């Protein structure tokens, strides 16, 4: 095949990127009058740029994947991050396994969210449509401009190395010198199927916050008072938060299954960089409820939405700049300073606009009492903000000290755990009290009625833990708080269903379904709260009741650990298309009966990285048995072994938490399709007041609607 034919992917790919860049620039230009307050922009003026942006981004991603599937090593990115014979799933995942490809995926997700925002907002008379699309267009100009310059994913390989590419050229007309085979992706990124799932889900969360940010900036630019921008941003905020939650959980699961150190969260700087926007977005979701219901915290909500988006850019910088040593980070490149500059522009520009508009958008109403749902949400926001500040400072302080003085300073796990534990306990407590607290003023008799039963259940559960397990303070406290929060939610659901049955004569199942679907925002939030309670319990049990040990076994020998009998049958090895696998065969027995056959492995992908330790995990309802090889030689097997009780609760709790956002979105959309939306924010079926008086013509007074809840 000729050099021109090999370069065809480079020509088409760069053309697709430039098409998306042109669409983003046109979108920003056509929406700019609305952003500058010169009147609304018609939907017809922005439709074409949105389609060009989406089409160019989709074509760029498709061409990159086609190049990977066809082993087109004339493209430098493909030569350096793919090798022939790789399994199909990892071939596709190589599209986002390194710097340039990950930015292509980022651009595609941004274009998709922009098209979704256009479809939802660009209708005649919408006051925020033009400004929102202008901001999204400006964001697109940056990301696609980055792809077209410093992070060109379609650069041509002009000098082949033994494996991969040694020199490349931005220009698509350059003569290609493709290698015979590629270098392949980072071994850790082709060692588990979650690599194909975790990054895209996480990006949907990261990039999804672009839309609430754009809506917030459009509202600030127009100096609009009130909470209409929150209603417009709610859908994307929930979607982005749900995806980010799922992405963090899947990333922890990937770490647990792949890295072989026996854990799933190490306060790694990039783990922290995904956690910071999650904390700020959680605060924003809760505080937006208070503004929608009581007209307070309006300025604070703008700060939160700006901070959340800025935190996603910070996470992107930490991952792609090479300033940290992390399994997540890419190599040093020129993209780091560009991203840092972009972060500075976003923060300075957005906060300057906020400063110019704060006197126009600030809210005058005050809280009637701290003993109210508004007060509980205010405490919740304070705790989340402090938590985010602690994680941010612990992450950036070592980098700052090293940049200024050259000294390497570590902020380790003890620092984060020391702060995270008490803050998490307080958040779980507010999670149980806040949703069942009335707005304005919470009378003592109402709160006693709503909380005394959950408190009794929680105390009983804590007593059982003390008697059955021991007086581990973390385990007892998490049990007390988690069961209290879950019981408060379930009691509130039971009281509400009972009241509805009395009013309508429905059966229990039908009453519960209609109650929940009438107020999906509130009950979706409670589903997420239940997930957090399960997650907290799983973390507490697996961390505080875990056991660890070491295996030193010759073939045929057996060892006992945590109620298991393990017999080392011997080593095995095999050669696969992209790696050499050496491992150990362990037969596992429990109670004298076969329980599992485990194959902890060392996977060698060639190159200088050496073999990758891949643990074997036996998961049951009791918990996990986790075995990771430390050495395998002629003398026998040497491995670390852990037992983690109820580890599955960590993954289940995290996914339930994420599903709460999905339920709210899907149920709200279904309700809107039936014509149920628009009445005070989405219904009045969230819950029945305990002891409320019966109004004329109604069975019982009910609490506020979906827009009043978190």
KEKOL-914122 format. One record per residue (C-alpha): x, y, z. Coordinates in steps of 0.1 Angstrom, whole numbers, padded with zeros to 4 digits, always signed. Example, Ala and Ser with C-alpha at 12.3 -4.5 7.8 and 13.67 -1.06 7.14 Angstrom:
residues 2
+0123-0045+0078;+0137-0011+0071;
***
This chain:
residues 710
+0000+0000+0000;+0014+0034-0009;+0023+0062+0015;-0007+0083+0004;-0031+0055+0012;-0015+0050+0046;-0020+0087+0053;-0057+0087+0044;-0067+0081+0080;-0046+0111+0090;-0063+0133+0063;-0098+0122+0072;-0093+0123+0109;-0078+0158+0110;-0106+0169+0087;-0132+0155+0111;-0115+0173+0140;-0114+0206+0121;-0151+0201+0111;-0160+0198+0148;-0138+0228+0156;-0156+0249+0130;-0190+0238+0142;-0180+0247+0178;-0167+0281+0167;-0198+0288+0147;-0220+0278+0176;-0201+0301+0200;-0203+0330+0175;-0240+0326+0168;-0249+0322+0204;-0227+0351+0215;-0254+0378+0212;-0276+0360+0237;-0246+0357+0261;-0239+0394+0257;-0275+0403+0264;-0285+0414+0229;-0316+0393+0227;-0325+0357+0221;-0310+0336+0194;-0333+0315+0171;-0330+0278+0172;-0324+0277+0134;-0292+0297+0138;-0276+0272+0161;-0289+0239+0147;-0263+0237+0119;-0233+0243+0141;-0245+0218+0166;-0248+0191+0139;-0214+0199+0124;-0198+0197+0159;-0215+0164+0167;-0208+0149+0132;-0171+0159+0133;-0166+0145+0168;-0184+0112+0159;-0164+0109+0127;-0131+0115+0145;-0139+0088+0171;-0151+0064+0144;-0119+0069+0123;-0097+0063+0153;-0115+0031+0161;-0114+0019+0124;-0076+0026+0125;-0072+0005+0156;-0093-0024+0142;-0074-0024+0109;-0039-0021+0126;-0032+0012+0109;+0003+0018+0124;+0009+0048+0101;-0009+0068+0128;+0015+0075+0156;-0012+0071+0184;-0022+0037+0171;+0014+0025+0168;+0022+0036+0203;-0010+0023+0220;-0021-0008+0201;-0006-0040+0189;-0019-0066+0164;-0036-0096+0179;-0050-0077+0209;-0084-0089+0220;-0112-0069+0204;-0124-0053+0236;-0090-0039+0244;-0085-0029+0208;-0116-0007+0210;-0106+0005+0245;-0072+0016+0232;-0092+0045+0216;-0092+0062+0250;-0062+0044+0267;-0038+0073+0262;-0037+0111+0260;-0048+0120+0225;-0075+0093+0223;-0090+0102+0256;-0094+0138+0244;-0112+0125+0213;-0136+0107+0236;-0140+0139+0257;-0148+0159+0226;-0174+0133+0214;-0191+0133+0248;-0191+0171+0249;-0207+0172+0214;-0233+0147+0225;-0243+0167+0256;-0243+0199+0234;-0268+0183+0210;-0289+0171+0239;-0289+0207+0254;-0299+0221+0220;-0328+0197+0217;-0340+0205+0251;-0334+0243+0253;-0334+0257+0218;-0371+0265+0215;-0387+0299+0208;-0385+0323+0238;-0362+0302+0260;-0342+0328+0278;-0311+0307+0284;-0308+0287+0252;-0285+0310+0232;-0261+0318+0260;-0259+0282+0271;-0251+0270+0236;-0225+0298+0232;-0207+0286+0263;-0208+0250+0252;-0194+0262+0218;-0165+0280+0235;-0157+0248+0254;-0158+0229+0222;-0134+0254+0206;-0109+0246+0233;-0112+0208+0232;-0113+0205+0194;-0086+0231+0191;-0064+0210+0214;-0071+0180+0192;-0061+0199+0161;-0028+0212+0176;-0009+0199+0206;-0029+0166+0210;-0035+0155+0174;-0046+0119+0175;-0040+0115+0138;-0003+0125+0137;+0016+0105+0112;+0044+0081+0122;+0074+0092+0102;+0100+0070+0118;+0093+0035+0130;+0108+0020+0161;+0112-0017+0168;+0077-0015+0183;+0058+0017+0180;+0068+0050+0167;+0100+0070+0174;+0091+0102+0154;+0058+0116+0143;+0045+0146+0123;+0014+0166+0128;+0011+0172+0090;-0012+0146+0074;+0008+0149+0041;+0039+0136+0057;+0053+0103+0044;+0045+0075+0068;+0071+0050+0080;+0048+0026+0099;+0063-0001+0122;+0057-0038+0117;+0037-0039+0150;+0026-0015+0176;+0039-0010+0211;+0006-0018+0228;-0013+0000+0256;-0001+0003+0292;-0002-0033+0305;-0025-0022+0333;-0050-0009+0308;-0054-0042+0290;-0056-0064+0319;-0093-0062+0328;-0126-0057+0309;-0136-0028+0332;-0110-0007+0313;-0135-0007+0284;-0163+0006+0308;-0148+0027+0336;-0133+0056+0315;-0163+0063+0292;-0187+0062+0322;-0164+0086+0341;-0161+0109+0311;-0199+0111+0309;-0198+0123+0345;-0169+0148+0340;-0181+0163+0307;-0218+0162+0317;-0211+0190+0342;-0203+0213+0312;-0241+0218+0306;-0250+0230+0342;-0219+0252+0341;-0230+0267+0307;-0265+0272+0319;-0252+0289+0351;-0229+0312+0331;-0257+0321+0307;-0279+0329+0337;-0252+0350+0353;-0246+0369+0321;-0283+0377+0318;-0283+0386+0355;-0315+0366+0360;-0329+0363+0394;-0348+0333+0406;-0343+0296+0402;-0354+0290+0366;-0318+0282+0356;-0317+0255+0383;-0348+0238+0367;-0331+0239+0333;-0298+0225+0347;-0313+0198+0370;-0316+0171+0343;-0279+0173+0333;-0267+0177+0369;-0284+0145+0379;-0272+0127+0348;-0236+0138+0353;-0237+0131+0390;-0250+0096+0384;-0224+0088+0357;-0196+0102+0379;-0208+0081+0408;-0209+0049+0387;-0175+0058+0372;-0159+0062+0406;-0173+0029+0418;-0163+0010+0386;-0128+0025+0389;-0125+0013+0425;-0137-0021+0414;-0111-0021+0386;-0083-0012+0410;-0094-0040+0433;-0095-0066+0406;-0063-0055+0387;-0036-0039+0408;-0031-0067+0433;-0025-0047+0464;-0057-0058+0481;-0076-0026+0482;-0098-0003+0460;-0092+0032+0473;-0058+0046+0482;-0064+0084+0481;-0045+0085+0449;-0043+0121+0435;-0064+0112+0405;-0089+0092+0426;-0092+0124+0447;-0096+0145+0415;-0127+0126+0406;-0140+0127+0442;-0138+0165+0446;-0163+0173+0418;-0185+0145+0432;-0186+0162+0466;-0193+0197+0451;-0220+0184+0428;-0237+0166+0457;-0237+0199+0476;-0251+0216+0445;-0279+0191+0441;-0290+0196+0477;-0286+0234+0479;-0305+0238+0446;-0335+0223+0463;-0334+0249+0490;-0332+0277+0465;-0361+0263+0445;-0382+0260+0476;-0372+0290+0498;-0353+0313+0474;-0321+0312+0495;-0285+0302+0487;-0288+0315+0451;-0252+0330+0451;-0238+0298+0467;-0253+0277+0439;-0235+0297+0413;-0202+0292+0432;-0209+0254+0435;-0216+0249+0398;-0185+0269+0388;-0164+0250+0414;-0178+0216+0402;-0169+0223+0366;-0135+0237+0375;-0128+0205+0395;-0134+0184+0365;-0108+0204+0346;-0084+0201+0375;-0089+0163+0374;-0082+0163+0337;-0050+0183+0342;-0038+0160+0369;-0044+0129+0347;-0029+0143+0315;-0001+0166+0327;+0023+0140+0341;+0029+0161+0372;+0019+0131+0394;+0030+0095+0396;-0002+0075+0393;-0015+0045+0375;-0041+0069+0361;-0017+0095+0347;-0004+0098+0312;+0032+0107+0303;+0045+0142+0304;+0033+0163+0275;+0027+0199+0263;-0010+0195+0271;-0004+0200+0308;+0004+0237+0307;-0024+0242+0282;-0050+0226+0305;-0036+0246+0335;-0041+0278+0315;-0076+0267+0305;-0084+0261+0342;-0072+0295+0351;-0093+0311+0323;-0124+0293+0334;-0119+0302+0371;-0110+0338+0366;-0136+0344+0339;-0165+0327+0357;-0157+0342+0391;-0152+0377+0376;-0186+0374+0360;-0200+0362+0393;-0185+0392+0411;-0200+0416+0386;-0235+0400+0389;-0237+0390+0426;-0255+0421+0437;-0281+0415+0410;-0288+0378+0416;-0283+0376+0454;-0313+0364+0474;-0327+0384+0503;-0348+0357+0521;-0333+0343+0553;-0338+0309+0570;-0367+0309+0595;-0348+0285+0617;-0317+0263+0616;-0340+0235+0629;-0356+0230+0595;-0349+0212+0562;-0331+0243+0549;-0309+0242+0580;-0302+0205+0576;-0292+0211+0539;-0270+0240+0550;-0252+0218+0574;-0249+0192+0546;-0234+0217+0523;-0209+0229+0549;-0198+0193+0555;-0194+0186+0518;-0175+0218+0512;-0151+0211+0540;-0147+0175+0528;-0139+0188+0493;-0114+0213+0507;-0096+0187+0528;-0093+0164+0497;-0082+0192+0475;-0056+0205+0499;-0042+0171+0506;-0039+0164+0469;-0024+0198+0458;-0002+0207+0488;+0026+0182+0480;+0026+0193+0444;+0028+0230+0454;+0057+0223+0478;+0076+0203+0452;+0071+0230+0426;+0083+0258+0449;+0111+0241+0469;+0119+0209+0450;+0113+0188+0481;+0090+0158+0479;+0064+0158+0506;+0039+0130+0510;+0004+0134+0523;-0006+0098+0529;-0036+0078+0537;-0036+0086+0575;-0042+0123+0568;-0072+0116+0546;-0087+0089+0568;-0083+0111+0599;-0106+0138+0582;-0128+0116+0561;-0141+0093+0589;-0157+0121+0611;-0170+0140+0581;-0185+0109+0566;-0202+0101+0599;-0217+0135+0601;-0229+0133+0565;-0247+0100+0571;-0264+0115+0601;-0277+0145+0581;-0287+0121+0554;-0311+0105+0578;-0324+0136+0595;-0326+0161+0566;-0351+0144+0542;-0377+0139+0570;-0373+0174+0585;-0401+0199+0576;-0393+0232+0558;-0393+0265+0576;-0395+0252+0612;-0393+0216+0626;-0414+0213+0657;-0399+0190+0684;-0429+0168+0686;-0429+0162+0648;-0392+0153+0648;-0396+0130+0678;-0424+0112+0660;-0404+0108+0628;-0370+0098+0644;-0377+0078+0676;-0385+0046+0658;-0355+0047+0634;-0333+0056+0664;-0345+0025+0684;-0339+0003+0654;-0304+0017+0649;-0296+0012+0686;-0307-0024+0685;-0286-0030+0654;-0256-0015+0670;-0261-0036+0701;-0262-0067+0680;-0229-0057+0664;-0213-0052+0698;-0225-0086+0710;-0217-0105+0678;-0186-0088+0666;-0171-0066+0693;-0166-0030+0703;-0149-0018+0672;-0159+0019+0673;-0159+0025+0636;-0181-0006+0629;-0205+0002+0657;-0208+0039+0647;-0213+0032+0610;-0239+0006+0619;-0257+0030+0642;-0257+0059+0617;-0264+0038+0585;-0292+0018+0600;-0307+0050+0614;-0306+0068+0580;-0321+0037+0562;-0348+0032+0589;-0358+0069+0587;-0362+0066+0550;-0382+0034+0551;-0404+0046+0580;-0412+0077+0560;-0421+0056+0529;-0443+0033+0551;-0462+0063+0566;-0467+0079+0532;-0479+0047+0516;-0503+0040+0545;-0518+0075+0542;-0522+0071+0505;-0540+0038+0509;-0564+0054+0534;-0571+0082+0510;-0574+0062+0477;-0583+0027+0488;-0554+0013+0467;-0534-0018+0476;-0500-0014+0493;-0481-0021+0461;-0501+0002+0439;-0500+0029+0465;-0463+0027+0468;-0457+0027+0430;-0479+0057+0424;-0465+0076+0454;-0429+0071+0442;-0437+0079+0406;-0456+0110+0416;-0425+0124+0432;-0395+0107+0415;-0370+0134+0424;-0375+0130+0461;-0376+0092+0461;-0347+0089+0437;-0327+0109+0462;-0338+0085+0490;-0327+0055+0469;-0293+0072+0466;-0293+0077+0504;-0300+0040+0509;-0271+0032+0486;-0248+0054+0506;-0259+0035+0538;-0252+0001+0522;-0218+0014+0508;-0208+0028+0542;-0217-0005+0559;-0197-0024+0533;-0166-0002+0538;-0169-0005+0576;-0172-0043+0576;-0147-0051+0549;-0121-0027+0564;-0125-0034+0601;-0131-0072+0599;-0106-0080+0572;-0078-0106+0577;-0045-0107+0560;-0017-0133+0557;+0010-0148+0536;+0012-0181+0518;+0044-0200+0513;+0035-0233+0498;+0053-0260+0478;+0033-0280+0453;+0008-0303+0471;+0010-0284+0504;-0020-0268+0520;-0027-0239+0543;-0056-0227+0564;-0068-0191+0563;-0100-0174+0574;-0120-0206+0574;-0107-0217+0541;-0083-0246+0532;-0061-0239+0502;-0041-0265+0484;-0013-0254+0460;-0016-0278+0430;+0013-0263+0411;+0023-0236+0386;+0009-0232+0350;+0020-0211+0320;+0006-0203+0286;+0014-0180+0257;-0014-0157+0244;-0013-0133+0214;-0003-0103+0234;+0011-0117+0267;+0027-0146+0285;+0008-0158+0315;+0025-0176+0345;+0003-0184+0375;-0006-0208+0403;-0035-0232+0406;-0051-0231+0441;-0079-0254+0451;-0100-0238+0478;-0121-0258+0503;-0146-0246+0529;-0160-0270+0555;-0143-0298+0537;-0161-0291+0505;-0147-0277+0473;-0154-0240+0471;-0134-0227+0442;-0103-0230+0420;-0082-0198+0420;-0056-0188+0394;-0036-0158+0406;-0013-0148+0377;+0017-0128+0365;+0009-0114+0331;+0039-0103+0310;+0031-0080+0281;+0068-0076+0271;+0088-0044+0272;+0104-0028+0302;+0074-0028+0325;+0079-0064+0337;+0051-0088+0347;+0018-0074+0360;+0005-0090+0392;-0031-0101+0386;-0049-0113+0418;-0075-0140+0420;-0107-0132+0439;-0133-0157+0451;-0165-0138+0459;-0194-0151+0479;-0222-0136+0500;-0199-0141+0530;-0172-0119+0514;-0141-0122+0493;-0110-0144+0494;-0083-0124+0476;-0049-0140+0466;-0020-0120+0450;+0013-0136+0440;+0045-0120+0454;+0069-0146+0440;+0065-0178+0420;+0096-0200+0415;+0108-0236+0416;+0105-0237+0454;+0068-0229+0454;+0042-0202+0457;+0046-0170+0477;+0015-0149+0479;-0004-0124+0500;-0039-0133+0510;-0068-0113+0523;-0103-0120+0535;-0128-0092+0531;-0163-0099+0547;-0193-0085+0528;-0171-0068+0502;-0200-0071+0477;-0218-0044+0497;-0193-0018+0486;-0200-0024+0449;-0238-0028+0454;-0241+0003+0476;-0221+0024+0451;-0243+0012+0422;-0275+0018+0441;-0263+0053+0449;-0258+0060+0412;-0291+0044+0402;-0310+0069+0423;-0301+0096+0398;-0311+0073+0369;-0345+0066+0386;-0352+0103+0391;-0344+0111+0355;-0363+0082+0339;-0394+0084+0362;-0395+0122+0358;-0394+0118+0320;-0421+0092+0320;-0443+0114+0342;-0437+0144+0320;-0447+0123+0290;-0480+0115+0307;-0486+0152+0312;-0478+0152+0350;-0450+0176+0350;-0451+0213+0355;-0473+0215+0385;-0451+0231+0411;-0421+0212+0400;-0434+0177+0397;-0462+0165+0420;-0471+0166+0456;-0469+0130+0466;-0435+0129+0483;-0448+0121+0518;-0475+0128+0543;-0470+0149+0574;-0472+0130+0606;-0501+0142+0625;-0512+0166+0598;-0547+0179+0599;-0572+0169+0573;-0580+0196+0548;-0615+0201+0533;-0618+0179+0503;-0585+0161+0509;-0576+0130+0528;-0544+0146+0543;-0521+0175+0537;-0490+0165+0518;-0455+0177+0518;-0439+0198+0491;-0432+0187+0456;-0402+0173+0437;-0386+0207+0433;-0386+0210+0471;-0366+0179+0477;-0332+0164+0473;
***
